[in-house]
Structures are given as structure tokens and as C-alpha cells.
Amino acid sequence: MLTIKVLGPGCPNCKKVESIVRQAVQMIGLQAEIIKVTDYNQIMNYNILSTPGLVINEKVVCAGRIPSPAEVTTWLADAEMATA
């Protein structure tokens, strides 16, 4: 099972990233735990300069922008293959 973290204070952009992630997970039928990280100190542990951030299995895949659904789907598929 993948662990996906959406990093950000809960702004509209962070919510958009979470929505894209949830749709991608459902579309490709993955087992994934989606965690919202809103604590600033925890976010800083990932060394990102701006939010929203997206972390899959503790690897930062995107920060400071809203990724496209296609990008998220690719990252999820790659992460799933890496854990198989």
C-alpha cells in the first residue's frame, strides 16, 4: 500500500492537489493511505520551499505547484511498481 502525503496549510491549492490524488488513486485502483500534513514543522522536514507539496512513500514528487492528473497517475504507477 502506498503512503501519499499532501503537504500544505489547507489552502485551495492544497485541496486541489488532494482531490487530484484521490481521483488518480481511485481511477487506477490502488490501495493508498492519503494523509494531509498541515503542521508547518512536519512540512519543513521535507525541505520544500513552497506548498502545496506531494510526497509518495516519503519521496517528494512535487512542490510549489498543482500537478496535472496525468503526472499524479504516472507518479503513483511508478511508486507502485517500485514497491512490487
N, C-alpha and C positions, 0 to 999 in steps of 0.2 A: 504494500500500500504506500502511495506517495504522501508526503507531507508538504503541503503548499502553504506558504505564509504570504499574506498581503500586508505590507508594511505601510503605515500611514496613520494620521490622526483621525481619520474618519471623514475626510473631505469628499466632495462629489467625485473627484478623480479616483480616489481610493475605492469608493463604492463601485465605480465603473469597472475598475480592474477586477474587483471581486466578482462582479456579475459576469464578465467575460470568462474568468476562470471557471466559475460554476457551470456556465453553458458548455465550455470546452470539455470539462470532465464528464458531464452528462452525455454529450454528443459522442464521445469515443468510448464511453462505458468504463471508465477507470474507477478503481477503488482509491479514494483520496480523502485525506483529512485536510480541510481548509481552515486555517487559523488566521484571525485578524490580529495583527500586532499593532497596538496603538500607543504603547508605552515608549516614550522618547528614548530612554536609556537602552531598551532592548533593540530599538531600531538602529541606534548608533553602533551596536555590536556588529552590524552587517557592513559598516563602512560605506554607506551610500550617502551621496551629497544632497539628494532631494528625493522626496516621495512623489508619487507612490512607488513602492518597491515590490518586486515579486521574487520570492525565494522558493525553489523547488528542491526538496531533500537537502536543505541547508546550503544550496548553491544559488547565489544571486544571479538571476537571469535577466532582470530588467530593473531600471531605476530612473526616476525623474520623468517618466512619460507613460502614456497609456498604450500598451502593446495591442496589435491587431489580434483578432480571434485566431487567424491563421498562425501567427507567431506563437501564441499560447499553446495551440494544439500541437505544433511541432515540438516545443519545449517539453510538453507533457509526454508525448510519444517517445522522445529521446530519453527522458528520465525513466520512463517505464522500461525501456529496452536495457538501460544501464543497470537496473535492479533485477532484471530477469536472470 
